[in-house]
Amino acid sequence: MDIAKVQEVLKEERLDGWLLYSFGRGNPLALEALGLAHLHLTRRFAYLIPREGAPTLLCHAIEESLFPPLPGARRTYHTWRGLWEELSRLLEGKRRVALEYVPGGAIPYLSRVDGGTLDLLRALGVEAVSSWPLLLLFQTWGEEALKSHRRAVEGLLRARDRALGLLKENPKATEKEVQGAMAETLLALGLVFDHPPMVAFGKNAANPHHEPGEARLEEGEVVLLDLWAKEPGGVYADLTWMAGLRVGEAAHQAFAAVARARDEAIRFVAEAYREGRYPRGFEVDRVSRKVLEEAGYGAYLRHRTGHNLGEEVHGSGPHLDDLETHDFRPLVPGLAFTVEPGLYLPGFGVRTEVNVYLHPTGPEVTTPLQEALTLL
């Protein structure tokens, strides 16, 4: 936690402070920012970083020993009245305070403070302001994270190649067998994941969250491989790759459309950077979806164009989304995200997914750009 950097942003945003508040583990964003994600907390705590001066931690007396030595002062409470009294003292003279909150719950990844607590803070004269500009400080990657991501990408490609090789050698392998082969490869490379890879054949590929089963690949069917992993303590890479066994023209045309949508999204981001501006997540989603809608595929869209990458595969940073949410956050240097337009038609689905890292000069695609279905 770089307090000086946080206070710079507080001044830029004309905020009186940032209140990192959580009931137990209810606000993972606050826990991550403070380096407390490993703690087993069960009571309410608050950590106020004022625009000027030292921060203050307020925690329950029985959990004080759990907290590491955070910068600043420390206060405790042990009754609910004591909590509210200490909060009132802590926030005295503070009017505009950042919280993990977005008006109307527009970005649910950021709306972590409960409505009752917001009521209480407003009763104390506090205006709640979304903390997203401050959270960006913790959602960008440094050089070591980028190196870790690149190593994870190499692992995904090896797992993908093993899956494709298995299907070529044994076209009757089941979805679960292919999934197991990819998971085994990733684990052997020292990579970890929150859930095993996704494998979908034929009509199962029309379900974006299909759970692999005993289905076997039939002639004319597509294969969708979706895999993600990271080094322990690192950041994720996330890849989708499509193949097919003598598939028809409809699948080839649909894949060509998602590839165009992907490329147009990346081009838009690169152009914005050349113009000296940071595009917003919702803008990129609109650009990508427009390609698919104009190609006549609008009825077959099911999800946003992409998601943030971090220590979780679906990170809390800006997403490429104006479909499921209206993500107005800027795509600033240091962020990483996926670009993964997909179409889910009766009988099959197609998706392409690449990873993008934003340098100060613009986007770098860190995974291969698939141009056509891999033929088995």
BAZASE-307881 format. One line per 3 residues: number of its first residue (from 1); their letters; for each residue x, y, z of C-alpha. Coordinates in nm, 2 decimals. Each point is the difference from the previous one (the first is absolute). Layout:
N
NUM	A	X:Y:Z ~ ... .
END
This chain:
376
1	MDI	0.00:0.00:0.00 ~ 0.17:0.32:-0.12 ~ -0.18:0.25:0.21 .
4	AKV	0.16:0.30:-0.17 ~ -0.12:-0.12:-0.34 ~ -0.35:-0.06:0.13 .
7	QEV	-0.01:0.35:0.15 ~ 0.11:0.15:-0.34 ~ -0.31:-0.16:-0.16 .
10	LKE	-0.22:0.12:0.29 ~ 0.12:0.36:-0.07 ~ -0.05:-0.04:-0.38 .
13	ERL	-0.36:-0.13:0.06 ~ -0.07:0.26:0.27 ~ -0.08:-0.27:0.26 .
16	DGW	0.04:0.04:0.37 ~ 0.10:-0.36:0.05 ~ -0.03:-0.37:-0.09 .
19	LLY	-0.19:-0.22:0.24 ~ 0.09:-0.36:-0.05 ~ -0.28:-0.17:0.19 .
22	SFG	-0.09:-0.37:0.02 ~ -0.21:-0.23:0.21 ~ 0.23:-0.30:0.03 .
25	RGN	0.09:-0.10:-0.35 ~ -0.30:0.18:-0.16 ~ 0.22:0.25:-0.19 .
28	PLA	0.27:-0.19:-0.18 ~ 0.12:0.32:-0.17 ~ 0.08:0.16:0.33 .
31	LEA	0.18:-0.32:0.12 ~ 0.21:-0.02:-0.31 ~ 0.09:0.37:0.00 .
34	LGL	0.12:-0.03:0.37 ~ 0.17:-0.34:-0.05 ~ -0.25:-0.17:0.24 .
37	AHL	-0.15:-0.26:-0.23 ~ 0.17:-0.28:0.19 ~ -0.16:0.10:0.34 .
40	HLT	-0.30:-0.17:0.15 ~ -0.20:0.30:0.10 ~ -0.35:-0.03:0.14 .
43	RRF	-0.07:0.36:0.13 ~ -0.04:0.34:-0.15 ~ 0.31:0.21:-0.06 .
46	AYL	0.07:0.34:-0.17 ~ 0.33:0.15:-0.11 ~ -0.02:0.37:-0.08 .
49	IPR	0.26:0.16:-0.23 ~ -0.05:0.38:0.03 ~ 0.10:0.24:-0.28 .
52	EGA	0.27:0.12:0.23 ~ 0.15:-0.15:0.31 ~ 0.04:-0.35:0.14 .
55	PTL	-0.26:-0.28:-0.06 ~ -0.20:-0.16:0.29 ~ -0.11:-0.37:0.04 .
58	LCH	-0.32:-0.06:0.20 ~ -0.05:-0.37:0.08 ~ -0.17:-0.22:0.26 .
61	AIE	0.20:-0.05:0.32 ~ 0.01:-0.38:-0.03 ~ 0.14:0.02:-0.36 .
64	ESL	0.26:0.27:0.06 ~ 0.28:-0.26:0.02 ~ -0.08:-0.14:-0.34 .
67	FPP	0.08:0.33:-0.18 ~ 0.35:0.06:-0.12 ~ 0.17:0.33:0.08 .
70	LPG	-0.18:0.22:-0.25 ~ 0.12:0.36:-0.04 ~ -0.16:0.25:0.25 .
73	ARR	-0.19:-0.02:0.32 ~ -0.22:-0.27:0.14 ~ -0.33:0.01:0.19 .
76	TYH	-0.22:-0.28:0.12 ~ -0.37:-0.05:0.09 ~ -0.19:-0.29:0.16 .
79	TWR	-0.37:0.11:-0.01 ~ -0.21:0.11:-0.29 ~ -0.05:0.34:0.16 .
82	GLW	0.38:0.02:0.04 ~ 0.04:-0.07:-0.37 ~ -0.23:0.28:-0.10 .
85	EEL	0.15:0.25:0.25 ~ 0.35:-0.08:-0.13 ~ -0.11:0.03:-0.36 .
88	SRL	-0.16:0.34:0.07 ~ 0.33:0.12:0.16 ~ 0.20:-0.14:-0.29 .
91	LEG	-0.22:0.17:-0.27 ~ -0.04:0.33:0.18 ~ 0.05:0.28:-0.25 .
94	KRR	0.01:-0.24:-0.29 ~ -0.27:0.05:-0.27 ~ 0.10:-0.17:-0.32 .
97	VAL	0.13:-0.34:0.08 ~ 0.09:-0.29:-0.25 ~ -0.15:-0.34:0.06 .
100	EYV	-0.04:-0.32:-0.19 ~ -0.33:0.11:-0.14 ~ -0.14:0.10:-0.34 .
103	PGG	-0.33:0.19:-0.02 ~ -0.28:-0.24:-0.10 ~ 0.23:-0.30:0.03 .
106	AIP	0.10:0.07:-0.36 ~ 0.32:-0.19:0.03 ~ -0.07:-0.28:0.25 .
109	YLS	0.37:-0.10:0.03 ~ 0.05:0.33:0.18 ~ -0.32:0.02:0.20 .
112	RVD	0.12:-0.17:0.32 ~ -0.12:0.23:0.28 ~ -0.35:-0.09:0.11 .
115	GGT	-0.29:0.23:-0.02 ~ -0.05:0.03:0.38 ~ 0.35:0.11:0.06 .
118	LDL	-0.04:0.26:-0.28 ~ -0.31:0.12:0.18 ~ 0.20:0.04:0.32 .
121	LRA	0.28:0.19:-0.17 ~ -0.24:0.24:-0.17 ~ -0.17:0.06:0.34 .
124	LGV	0.35:0.11:0.12 ~ 0.01:0.26:-0.28 ~ 0.22:-0.21:-0.24 .
127	EAV	-0.05:0.01:-0.37 ~ 0.10:-0.35:-0.14 ~ 0.21:0.02:-0.32 .
130	SSW	0.12:-0.30:-0.19 ~ 0.36:-0.11:0.07 ~ 0.07:-0.13:-0.35 .
133	PLL	0.27:0.27:-0.08 ~ 0.19:-0.11:0.31 ~ -0.05:-0.37:-0.07 .
136	LLF	0.17:0.04:-0.34 ~ 0.32:0.04:0.20 ~ -0.03:-0.36:0.11 .
139	QTW	-0.14:-0.15:-0.33 ~ 0.30:0.09:-0.22 ~ 0.29:-0.23:-0.05 .
142	GEE	0.37:0.07:0.04 ~ 0.28:-0.17:-0.20 ~ 0.02:-0.31:0.22 .
145	ALK	-0.37:-0.06:-0.03 ~ 0.02:0.03:-0.38 ~ 0.29:-0.25:0.00 .
148	SHR	-0.21:-0.24:0.21 ~ -0.29:0.04:-0.24 ~ 0.22:-0.08:-0.30 .
151	RAV	0.12:-0.32:0.16 ~ -0.36:-0.10:0.07 ~ -0.08:0.07:-0.37 .
154	EGL	0.27:-0.25:-0.10 ~ -0.16:-0.26:0.23 ~ -0.34:0.05:-0.15 .
157	LRA	0.14:-0.04:-0.35 ~ 0.16:-0.33:0.10 ~ -0.32:-0.12:0.15 .
160	RDR	-0.20:0.10:-0.31 ~ 0.25:-0.18:-0.22 ~ -0.04:-0.31:0.21 .
163	ALG	-0.38:0.01:-0.03 ~ 0.01:0.05:-0.38 ~ 0.26:-0.28:-0.03 .
166	LLK	-0.22:-0.24:0.20 ~ -0.30:0.07:-0.22 ~ 0.20:-0.06:-0.31 .
169	ENP	0.13:-0.33:0.13 ~ -0.32:-0.11:0.16 ~ -0.31:0.19:-0.15 .
172	KAT	-0.22:-0.20:0.24 ~ 0.15:0.14:0.32 ~ -0.27:0.14:0.23 .
175	EKE	-0.02:0.36:0.11 ~ 0.10:-0.10:0.35 ~ 0.31:-0.19:-0.14 .
178	VQG	0.11:0.31:-0.19 ~ -0.06:0.22:0.30 ~ 0.20:-0.24:0.22 .
181	AMA	0.29:0.01:-0.25 ~ 0.01:0.38:0.01 ~ -0.02:0.02:0.38 .
184	ETL	0.27:-0.25:0.04 ~ 0.23:0.20:-0.23 ~ -0.06:0.32:0.18 .
187	LAL	0.06:-0.15:0.34 ~ 0.32:-0.17:-0.12 ~ 0.13:0.34:-0.09 .
190	GLV	-0.07:0.14:0.35 ~ -0.30:0.20:-0.11 ~ -0.32:0.03:0.21 .
193	FDH	-0.36:0.08:-0.09 ~ -0.33:0.06:0.18 ~ -0.19:-0.26:-0.22 .
196	PPM	0.12:-0.25:-0.25 ~ -0.01:0.10:-0.37 ~ -0.32:-0.01:-0.20 .
199	VAF	-0.05:-0.23:-0.30 ~ -0.31:0.00:-0.21 ~ -0.09:-0.20:-0.31 .
202	GKN	-0.27:0.09:-0.26 ~ -0.32:0.13:0.16 ~ 0.17:0.01:0.34 .
205	AAN	0.21:0.29:-0.13 ~ -0.32:0.21:-0.02 ~ 0.01:0.01:0.38 .
208	PHH	0.27:0.25:0.11 ~ 0.02:-0.17:0.34 ~ -0.03:-0.37:-0.11 .
211	EPG	0.13:-0.26:0.25 ~ 0.19:-0.27:-0.19 ~ -0.15:-0.34:0.00 .
214	EAR	0.02:-0.33:-0.19 ~ -0.09:0.14:-0.34 ~ 0.22:-0.11:-0.29 .
217	LEE	0.08:0.20:-0.31 ~ -0.21:-0.07:-0.30 ~ 0.07:0.09:-0.36 .
220	GEV	-0.11:0.35:-0.08 ~ 0.04:0.13:0.36 ~ 0.21:0.28:0.14 .
223	VLL	0.23:-0.03:0.30 ~ 0.02:0.29:0.25 ~ 0.30:0.00:0.24 .
226	DLW	0.00:0.26:0.27 ~ 0.29:-0.01:0.25 ~ 0.14:0.24:0.26 .
229	AKE	0.29:-0.03:0.25 ~ 0.26:0.20:0.19 ~ 0.31:-0.06:0.20 .
232	PGG	-0.06:-0.01:0.38 ~ -0.01:0.36:0.11 ~ 0.00:0.12:-0.36 .
235	VYA	-0.26:0.13:-0.24 ~ -0.21:-0.19:-0.25 ~ 0.01:-0.08:-0.36 .
238	DLT	-0.33:-0.10:-0.17 ~ -0.04:-0.16:-0.35 ~ -0.27:-0.13:-0.22 .
241	WMA	0.08:-0.21:-0.31 ~ -0.23:-0.15:-0.25 ~ 0.03:-0.31:-0.22 .
244	GLR	-0.23:-0.21:-0.21 ~ -0.04:-0.34:-0.16 ~ -0.11:0.07:-0.36 .
247	VGE	-0.24:0.27:0.11 ~ -0.24:0.17:-0.24 ~ 0.03:0.35:-0.14 .
250	AAH	-0.23:0.15:0.26 ~ 0.26:-0.06:0.28 ~ 0.28:0.14:-0.22 .
253	QAF	-0.20:0.32:-0.07 ~ -0.10:0.04:0.36 ~ 0.37:-0.03:0.12 .
256	AAV	0.11:0.24:-0.27 ~ -0.25:0.25:0.14 ~ 0.12:-0.03:0.36 .
259	ARA	0.36:0.04:-0.12 ~ -0.09:0.32:-0.17 ~ -0.18:0.13:0.31 .
262	RDE	0.31:-0.09:0.21 ~ 0.24:0.18:-0.24 ~ -0.23:0.31:-0.02 .
265	AIR	0.00:0.02:0.38 ~ 0.38:-0.01:0.01 ~ 0.03:0.25:-0.28 .
268	FVA	-0.23:0.24:0.18 ~ 0.20:-0.01:0.32 ~ 0.33:0.05:-0.20 .
271	EAY	-0.15:0.30:-0.18 ~ -0.12:0.16:0.32 ~ 0.35:-0.03:0.15 .
274	REG	0.14:0.16:-0.32 ~ -0.24:0.29:0.05 ~ 0.12:0.04:0.36 .
277	RYP	-0.31:-0.12:0.18 ~ -0.10:-0.30:0.20 ~ -0.31:-0.18:-0.13 .
280	RGF	-0.27:-0.11:0.24 ~ -0.10:-0.36:0.04 ~ -0.35:0.05:-0.13 .
283	EVD	0.13:0.17:-0.32 ~ 0.21:-0.30:-0.10 ~ -0.29:-0.24:0.06 .
286	RVS	-0.22:0.21:-0.22 ~ 0.25:0.00:-0.28 ~ 0.04:-0.38:0.01 .
289	RKV	-0.37:-0.08:0.02 ~ -0.08:0.24:-0.28 ~ 0.20:-0.22:-0.24 .
292	LEE	-0.20:-0.31:0.10 ~ -0.33:0.18:-0.01 ~ 0.06:0.14:-0.35 .
295	AGY	0.10:-0.35:-0.11 ~ -0.35:-0.12:0.11 ~ 0.11:-0.18:0.32 .
298	GAY	-0.16:0.24:0.25 ~ -0.24:-0.27:0.13 ~ 0.29:-0.23:0.09 .
301	LRH	0.19:0.22:0.24 ~ 0.00:-0.12:0.36 ~ 0.28:0.19:0.18 .
304	RTG	0.23:0.30:0.01 ~ 0.30:0.03:-0.22 ~ 0.26:-0.05:0.27 .
307	HNL	0.10:0.01:0.36 ~ 0.28:0.13:0.22 ~ 0.30:-0.23:0.08 .
310	GEE	0.17:0.00:0.34 ~ 0.07:-0.24:0.28 ~ -0.35:-0.13:-0.06 .
313	VHG	-0.08:-0.10:-0.35 ~ -0.30:0.24:0.00 ~ 0.18:0.29:0.16 .
316	SGP	-0.17:0.30:0.16 ~ 0.14:0.25:-0.24 ~ -0.17:0.15:-0.31 .
319	HLD	-0.19:-0.25:-0.23 ~ -0.09:0.04:-0.37 ~ -0.36:0.02:0.08 .
322	DLE	-0.31:0.20:-0.10 ~ -0.22:-0.31:-0.01 ~ -0.01:-0.15:0.34 .
325	THD	0.11:0.32:0.17 ~ 0.09:0.35:-0.11 ~ 0.37:0.01:0.08 .
328	FRP	0.11:0.36:-0.02 ~ 0.35:-0.05:0.14 ~ 0.30:0.10:-0.22 .
331	LVP	0.24:-0.26:-0.14 ~ 0.32:0.16:0.14 ~ 0.36:-0.12:-0.05 .
334	GLA	0.09:-0.31:0.22 ~ -0.34:-0.16:-0.03 ~ -0.06:-0.34:-0.17 .
337	FTV	-0.32:-0.14:-0.14 ~ -0.14:-0.26:-0.23 ~ -0.17:0.06:-0.33 .
340	EPG	-0.23:-0.29:-0.06 ~ -0.31:0.06:-0.22 ~ -0.21:-0.31:-0.04 .
343	LYL	-0.31:-0.12:-0.19 ~ -0.23:-0.27:0.13 ~ -0.23:-0.13:-0.27 .
346	PGF	-0.23:-0.30:-0.01 ~ 0.22:-0.31:-0.03 ~ 0.34:0.16:0.06 .
349	GVR	0.19:0.30:0.14 ~ 0.32:0.18:-0.08 ~ 0.23:0.22:0.20 .
352	TEV	0.35:0.15:-0.04 ~ 0.18:0.13:0.30 ~ 0.33:0.18:0.03 .
355	NVY	0.17:0.19:0.28 ~ 0.11:0.37:-0.03 ~ 0.24:0.19:0.22 .
358	LHP	0.01:0.38:-0.02 ~ 0.33:0.17:-0.02 ~ 0.02:0.38:0.01 .
361	TGP	0.03:-0.01:-0.38 ~ -0.30:-0.23:-0.05 ~ -0.12:-0.36:0.00 .
364	EVT	0.21:-0.31:-0.03 ~ -0.17:-0.33:-0.08 ~ 0.18:-0.26:0.21 .
367	TPL	-0.18:-0.31:-0.14 ~ -0.02:-0.13:-0.36 ~ -0.27:0.14:-0.23 .
370	QEA	-0.19:-0.29:-0.14 ~ -0.10:0.08:-0.35 ~ -0.20:-0.31:-0.09 .
373	LTL	-0.13:-0.33:0.15 ~ 0.27:-0.26:0.06 ~ -0.09:-0.30:-0.21 .
376	L	0.02:-0.34:0.16 .
END
